[in-house]
Amino acid sequence: MVGIGSERENNRNIYIENEVTSFFGTSMSSEGVRKANMRAIVFIICVIFTIIALHAAFTTAAALSLPTATNFGIINDTESACCDMSVAIPVTITNLENGPVAAIIFNIMYNNSVMRVVGVHNGALTANWENPTYKNFNWGTRVAMVTKPPENEMIPDGANGSVALLVFNVTGEPGSWSTLSFSDIQLAEGPPDYQIGTAPAKSGIFTVVPCSLKGRVTDVVGTGIEGATVNLTLDGVSIASTSTDIWGNYWFSFAELPPGVYNLSVTKKRFWLNRTTVTINPDESTRADITLLLVGDLNNNGKSADILDVSLMWNAWANLIPKDFRYDLNHDGVEAEIEDVALMWNAWMGEIVLE
């Protein structure tokens, strides 16, 4: 058996020597064959390591080209609102990279005994996208958003701003709280690759606070007015001020308002100012809902300067019907004068906007 093995090894060496001689044009000794074998092994190892390194480089390059951002989540570390109110919390993206992005999916986890998502709206960066879809679970809510074809409203690189507005109904008692944690964030780029990346989550905490005063500002048809300024004065001194959210809600904490009788005023461009009086008592929540009248809407249908409003203004000028402050469009203290008729007519023609 030993003789046979030695013969095979000898034949193998002869074969290698002949092949090497054929390739290099010269003969090699047994020692040369051994060295050739070692060089071949070293060469194969180098090839393997080169392939591994190239694969890692290509994998890293691919990962670096996926959509990402500095962070994705809520702007403020803490959010708060009163019980039995709706609150809108924006979801934002900061410094988008490797975009543009044509679709977004994410999870928002929270305590269902404190709050629950009742609606999701487009943000500033997705204003022209399809309406978001969402599904509630016992752990929170999953949201999906996509741009409209032909995908010309994608979010570009470097973008900063809101991508969604989460509308929560607050049900927890004052003092209760919930984390707002984001997970499974997916940022899908547009054509042709449609690669999916992600971004670091920016989470926060929501707290239910006790409110001394809360309410809603609406128009005559019950639509909430966003961005109305609510101001409270006590003995002629301004004590606190806030703005309404997208639903027209506002609130003040007990820390902001000492007990007393306040004058509450609400203002918003294109609406008539409205005032009321509210009494704030210690450890007692007060509610004050306010209706604002749209300038130029004399027939109370929520539209300014339609043809019926023009007719009403003309009849008031002719003293055929009663008139009130709403007929003073030029704000000079005189109701339904000829200048007011002209302003209403021009607004109906679309030449001006009544304020």
C-alpha positions as CSV (number, residue, x, y, z in Angstrom):
1,M,0.0,0.0,0.0
2,V,2.9,2.3,0.8
3,G,4.4,1.6,-2.6
4,I,1.2,2.4,-4.3
5,G,0.7,5.7,-2.4
6,S,4.3,6.7,-3.1
7,E,3.8,5.9,-6.8
8,R,0.6,8.1,-6.9
9,E,2.4,11.0,-5.2
10,N,5.3,10.7,-7.6
11,N,3.0,10.6,-10.6
12,R,1.2,13.7,-9.3
13,N,4.5,15.6,-8.9
14,I,5.5,14.5,-12.4
15,Y,2.1,15.8,-13.8
16,I,2.5,19.1,-12.0
17,E,6.0,19.5,-13.2
18,N,5.0,18.8,-16.8
19,E,2.2,21.3,-16.6
20,V,4.4,24.0,-15.0
21,T,7.1,23.2,-17.6
22,S,4.5,23.6,-20.4
23,F,3.3,26.9,-18.9
24,F,6.7,28.5,-18.0
25,G,8.7,26.8,-20.7
26,T,11.1,25.3,-18.2
27,S,11.3,22.3,-15.9
28,M,11.0,22.3,-12.1
29,S,12.5,20.2,-9.4
30,S,10.4,18.6,-6.6
31,E,11.2,21.5,-4.4
32,G,10.0,23.8,-7.1
33,V,6.7,21.9,-7.3
34,R,6.3,22.3,-3.5
35,K,6.9,26.0,-3.8
36,A,4.4,26.2,-6.7
37,N,1.8,24.5,-4.6
38,M,2.3,27.0,-1.8
39,R,2.1,29.9,-4.2
40,A,-1.1,28.5,-5.6
41,I,-2.6,28.2,-2.1
42,V,-1.6,31.7,-1.2
43,F,-3.1,33.0,-4.5
44,I,-6.4,31.2,-3.8
45,I,-6.5,32.7,-0.3
46,C,-5.9,36.2,-1.6
47,V,-8.6,35.8,-4.2
48,I,-11.1,34.6,-1.5
49,F,-10.3,37.6,0.8
50,T,-10.5,40.0,-2.2
51,I,-14.0,38.7,-3.0
52,I,-15.1,39.0,0.6
53,A,-13.7,42.6,0.8
54,L,-15.5,43.6,-2.4
55,H,-18.7,42.1,-1.2
56,A,-18.5,44.0,2.0
57,A,-17.7,47.2,0.2
58,F,-20.6,46.8,-2.2
59,T,-22.9,45.9,0.7
60,T,-21.8,49.0,2.7
61,A,-22.2,51.2,-0.3
62,A,-25.7,49.9,-0.9
63,A,-26.6,50.5,2.8
64,L,-25.3,54.0,2.6
65,S,-27.5,54.8,-0.4
66,L,-30.7,53.8,1.3
67,P,-33.1,56.6,2.4
68,T,-32.5,57.9,5.9
69,A,-32.7,61.0,8.0
70,T,-31.2,62.5,11.2
71,N,-34.3,61.5,13.0
72,F,-38.0,60.7,12.6
73,G,-40.7,61.3,15.2
74,I,-42.0,64.1,17.3
75,I,-40.4,67.5,17.7
76,N,-40.9,68.0,21.5
77,D,-39.7,65.6,24.1
78,T,-42.9,66.2,26.0
79,E,-46.5,66.9,24.9
80,S,-49.6,67.5,27.0
81,A,-53.3,68.3,26.9
82,C,-56.4,68.2,29.0
83,C,-58.7,65.2,29.4
84,D,-61.7,64.8,27.1
85,M,-60.0,66.7,24.3
86,S,-58.6,66.0,20.9
87,V,-55.0,66.9,20.3
88,A,-53.0,66.9,17.1
89,I,-49.3,65.8,17.4
90,P,-47.1,66.3,14.3
91,V,-44.7,63.6,13.1
92,T,-41.6,65.2,11.6
93,I,-38.6,64.2,9.6
94,T,-35.2,66.0,10.0
95,N,-32.6,66.3,7.2
96,L,-33.7,63.6,4.7
97,E,-30.9,61.9,2.9
98,N,-30.6,59.5,-0.1
99,G,-34.1,60.4,-1.2
100,P,-36.4,61.4,-2.6
101,V,-39.0,59.5,-0.6
102,A,-42.3,58.4,-2.1
103,A,-43.8,56.3,0.7
104,I,-43.6,56.1,4.5
105,I,-44.7,53.5,7.0
106,F,-44.2,53.6,10.8
107,N,-45.6,52.4,14.1
108,I,-46.5,54.7,17.0
109,M,-46.8,52.9,20.4
110,Y,-48.7,54.4,23.3
111,N,-50.9,53.6,26.3
112,N,-54.4,53.1,25.1
113,S,-55.9,53.9,28.5
114,V,-54.4,57.4,28.2
115,M,-55.0,58.3,24.6
116,R,-55.9,56.8,21.2
117,V,-55.4,57.8,17.6
118,V,-58.8,58.8,16.0
119,G,-57.4,60.3,12.8
120,V,-54.2,60.8,10.7
121,H,-53.7,63.7,8.4
122,N,-51.1,64.7,5.9
123,G,-48.2,66.9,7.1
124,A,-46.6,69.9,5.4
125,L,-44.2,67.8,3.4
126,T,-47.0,65.4,2.3
127,A,-49.8,67.9,1.7
128,N,-50.3,66.6,-1.9
129,W,-50.0,62.8,-1.0
130,E,-52.8,60.3,-0.8
131,N,-54.7,60.5,2.5
132,P,-52.9,58.4,5.1
133,T,-54.2,55.0,6.1
134,Y,-53.9,53.7,9.7
135,K,-54.9,50.8,11.9
136,N,-55.2,50.7,15.6
137,F,-53.9,47.8,17.8
138,N,-53.7,47.2,21.5
139,W,-50.1,48.5,21.5
140,G,-50.7,51.6,19.3
141,T,-51.2,52.5,15.7
142,R,-49.6,51.6,12.3
143,V,-49.6,54.3,9.6
144,A,-48.9,54.1,5.9
145,M,-48.5,57.0,3.5
146,V,-47.8,57.2,-0.2
147,T,-47.5,60.0,-2.8
148,K,-49.9,60.3,-5.7
149,P,-48.9,59.2,-9.2
150,P,-46.8,60.1,-11.1
151,E,-44.7,60.5,-8.0
152,N,-43.9,64.1,-8.6
153,E,-44.5,65.2,-5.0
154,M,-41.8,63.1,-3.4
155,I,-40.0,64.4,-0.3
156,P,-36.6,65.7,-1.5
157,D,-33.2,65.4,0.1
158,G,-32.5,67.9,2.9
159,A,-36.2,68.2,3.7
160,N,-37.3,69.1,7.3
161,G,-40.9,69.3,8.5
162,S,-44.0,67.4,9.3
163,V,-45.0,64.3,7.3
164,A,-48.2,63.4,9.3
165,L,-50.5,64.8,12.0
166,L,-51.7,62.2,14.6
167,V,-55.0,63.2,16.1
168,F,-55.4,61.6,19.6
169,N,-58.5,61.5,21.8
170,V,-57.3,62.1,25.3
171,T,-59.1,59.9,27.8
172,G,-56.7,59.5,30.7
173,E,-57.1,61.2,34.1
174,P,-55.1,64.3,35.0
175,G,-51.6,63.1,35.9
176,S,-51.6,60.0,33.8
177,W,-49.0,59.7,31.0
178,S,-47.8,57.7,28.1
179,T,-44.7,57.2,26.1
180,L,-44.9,58.0,22.4
181,S,-42.5,55.5,20.8
182,F,-41.8,55.0,17.1
183,S,-40.7,51.7,15.5
184,D,-40.5,49.9,12.2
185,I,-39.9,53.2,10.4
186,Q,-39.7,52.6,6.6
187,L,-38.7,55.3,4.1
188,A,-39.2,54.2,0.5
189,E,-37.4,56.0,-2.3
190,G,-39.0,56.6,-5.6
191,P,-38.3,54.9,-9.0
192,P,-36.5,53.1,-10.4
193,D,-35.1,51.2,-7.4
194,Y,-37.8,51.8,-4.7
195,Q,-35.2,50.9,-2.0
196,I,-36.4,51.0,1.6
197,G,-34.4,52.7,4.4
198,T,-35.0,53.8,7.9
199,A,-34.1,56.6,10.4
200,P,-33.5,56.9,14.1
201,A,-36.7,57.3,16.1
202,K,-37.3,60.4,18.1
203,S,-39.8,59.5,20.8
204,G,-41.4,61.5,23.7
205,I,-43.8,61.5,26.6
206,F,-47.4,62.7,26.7
207,T,-49.0,63.8,29.9
208,V,-52.6,64.5,30.8
209,V,-52.7,67.8,32.7
210,P,-55.5,69.4,34.8
211,C,-57.1,72.3,33.0
212,S,-58.7,75.4,34.6
213,L,-60.2,76.5,31.2
214,K,-60.7,74.7,28.0
215,G,-62.9,75.0,24.9
216,R,-63.3,75.0,21.2
217,V,-63.5,77.9,18.6
218,T,-65.7,77.2,15.6
219,D,-67.5,79.0,12.8
220,V,-71.3,79.2,12.4
221,V,-71.5,75.7,10.8
222,G,-69.5,74.1,13.6
223,T,-66.1,73.7,11.9
224,G,-63.1,74.2,14.2
225,I,-61.0,77.2,13.4
226,E,-57.3,76.6,13.6
227,G,-54.9,79.4,14.6
228,A,-57.4,81.6,16.4
229,T,-55.8,83.6,19.2
230,V,-57.4,83.2,22.6
231,N,-56.5,85.9,25.1
232,L,-57.5,86.3,28.8
233,T,-57.4,89.5,30.7
234,L,-58.0,90.2,34.4
235,D,-58.7,93.7,35.5
236,G,-57.5,95.0,32.2
237,V,-54.2,93.1,32.4
238,S,-53.4,90.4,29.9
239,I,-52.8,87.2,31.9
240,A,-52.5,84.4,29.3
241,S,-52.8,83.8,25.6
242,T,-52.8,80.7,23.3
243,S,-53.7,79.6,19.8
244,T,-56.2,76.9,18.8
245,D,-55.1,73.6,17.3
246,I,-56.3,72.2,13.9
247,W,-59.6,71.3,15.5
248,G,-60.1,74.7,17.1
249,N,-59.3,73.4,20.6
250,Y,-57.6,75.5,23.3
251,W,-56.8,75.1,27.0
252,F,-55.1,76.7,29.9
253,S,-53.6,75.1,33.0
254,F,-54.3,76.0,36.6
255,A,-50.8,77.3,36.9
256,E,-51.5,79.9,34.2
257,L,-54.8,81.2,35.6
258,P,-55.3,82.4,39.2
259,P,-58.9,82.4,40.4
260,G,-60.9,85.3,39.1
261,V,-63.4,86.7,36.6
262,Y,-61.7,87.0,33.2
263,N,-62.5,88.7,29.9
264,L,-61.9,86.2,27.1
265,S,-61.4,87.4,23.6
266,V,-60.9,85.4,20.4
267,T,-59.5,86.8,17.2
268,K,-58.7,85.4,13.8
269,K,-58.0,87.1,10.4
270,R,-61.2,87.3,8.2
271,F,-63.4,86.7,11.3
272,W,-65.1,89.2,13.6
273,L,-63.7,89.4,17.1
274,N,-65.8,87.7,19.8
275,R,-65.7,88.2,23.6
276,T,-67.2,86.6,26.6
277,T,-66.6,86.5,30.4
278,V,-65.4,83.3,32.3
279,T,-65.0,82.7,36.0
280,I,-62.0,80.6,37.1
281,N,-62.4,78.8,40.4
282,P,-59.8,76.8,42.3
283,D,-59.6,73.1,41.4
284,E,-62.5,73.4,39.1
285,S,-62.4,73.1,35.3
286,T,-64.4,75.6,33.2
287,R,-65.4,75.2,29.6
288,A,-66.0,78.1,27.2
289,D,-66.8,77.3,23.5
290,I,-66.7,80.3,21.2
291,T,-68.2,80.9,17.7
292,L,-66.5,83.3,15.3
293,L,-68.5,85.0,12.5
294,L,-66.9,85.1,9.1
295,V,-66.6,88.7,7.7
296,G,-69.0,89.0,4.8
297,D,-71.2,86.1,5.8
298,L,-74.5,87.8,6.5
299,N,-76.7,84.7,5.9
300,N,-74.7,82.5,8.2
301,N,-73.9,79.7,5.8
302,G,-70.2,79.7,6.4
303,K,-69.4,81.4,3.1
304,S,-68.3,85.0,2.6
305,A,-69.8,87.3,0.0
306,D,-72.1,85.0,-1.9
307,I,-74.9,86.5,-3.9
308,L,-77.4,86.3,-1.0
309,D,-74.9,88.3,1.1
310,V,-74.8,90.9,-1.6
311,S,-78.6,91.1,-1.6
312,L,-78.8,91.4,2.2
313,M,-76.2,94.2,2.2
314,W,-78.2,96.1,-0.5
315,N,-81.5,95.7,1.4
316,A,-79.8,96.9,4.6
317,W,-78.5,100.0,2.8
318,A,-82.0,100.6,1.6
319,N,-83.3,100.3,5.2
320,L,-85.5,97.3,4.1
321,I,-84.1,95.0,6.8
322,P,-82.3,95.4,10.2
323,K,-78.6,95.7,10.3
324,D,-75.8,95.1,12.8
325,F,-72.0,95.3,13.2
326,R,-71.5,92.7,10.4
327,Y,-72.7,95.2,7.9
328,D,-69.8,97.5,8.7
329,L,-67.3,96.0,6.3
330,N,-65.0,99.1,6.2
331,H,-64.9,99.2,10.0
332,D,-65.8,102.9,10.2
333,G,-68.6,102.5,12.7
334,V,-71.3,103.0,10.2
335,E,-73.4,100.0,9.1
336,A,-74.5,99.3,5.5
337,E,-73.3,102.5,3.9
338,I,-72.7,102.7,0.2
339,E,-69.0,101.9,0.7
340,D,-70.0,98.6,2.5
341,V,-72.2,97.7,-0.5
342,A,-69.3,98.3,-2.9
343,L,-67.0,96.1,-0.7
344,M,-69.5,93.3,-0.7
345,W,-70.0,93.5,-4.4
346,N,-66.2,93.5,-5.1
347,A,-65.7,90.5,-2.8
348,W,-68.5,88.7,-4.6
349,M,-66.8,89.4,-7.9
350,G,-63.6,87.9,-6.5
351,E,-61.7,91.2,-6.7
352,I,-61.0,91.4,-2.9
353,V,-61.0,89.3,0.2
354,L,-63.0,90.8,3.1
355,E,-61.2,91.0,6.4
